[in-house]
Amino acid sequence: MSDSFEEKVRDAIANPKNMGEMSDADAVGTVGSADCGDMVRMWLKFSEKDGRKVIDRASFQSFGCQTAIAVASLATELLAGKTVEEARSLGAGDLSEPLGPLPPMKMHCGQMVEGALREALRAEAGEPAGGAIEGPGGPAAATLLDSLATSGVSAGQKLRIVKLD
């Protein structure tokens, strides 16, 4: 990984934007695998602007690597003001572009953020979930922690959540 990429990730992690649940969201999308622990949930709030539906705010939660958190943080800022159609046209590369090219072993981080966005846009359109999350926790779980808790994590296993300062 290049120093520039690592610096951008460190900066995004040190100062994450729009992290946390959005209680008044219009749509929520979750993607990931409870089995490996990488998950991203994205909340979207819409408003009308010049007769068009636009994303007013976006927020996220992530269980996963620092790169996934960095991409999600930057993506929530990129999404603000975009129409639903513009948001649907964004791919993983667009959402992670402010970090620069992702190393091959980190490309899945951008794909997870894209998947969470797509799931939220499906929910907004009233479409059925695309099955982007594995396990019985599914997209209906209230929080990512609930998703993990209902995914078959046994009582003997421990989940450690680290708060970023």
C-alpha positions, 0 to 999 in steps of 0.5 A: 500500500502506498503511503498516500493511501495509508495516510488518507485511510488514517485521516478518514479513521481519525475523523470519520464523518456521519458514523452512527445510526440515523433514527429518522432514515427513510431507507437502510441497507446492510451488506456483509457476512456475519460469519467473517465479521465484515459488515456495513450498514448505511442509512439514507434520508431523502428530501425534495430539491427542485422537484427531484428526490435527493439524498439529504443525509447518509450515515453508516456503521461498520464492523470490519477493517479500517479501509471499509470505515474510511470508504463508508465515511467518505461515501456518505459525504459524496452521496449528499445532494445526489439524486437516487439515479445518480446514487445508483450509478455510483460503483465501488470505485466512485465511492472509494475514489477519494482514497485513491486506488484501493489495493487488491486485498482491500477492493472488497471494502468499496464493494461492501459500501456499494452493496449497502448503498444498493440495499438502501436504494432497493429499500427506498424503492420498495424492492425486496432485499437483494440478500446482501447479508448472510445469516439469519440476522438479515437486513431486518435486524435493528443494528449491526450488533443485533445482526451479529447477535442473531447470526449464530454467534454462540454464547461462548464466543466474544465480540469485541467492539472498539470505539474509535477516538 
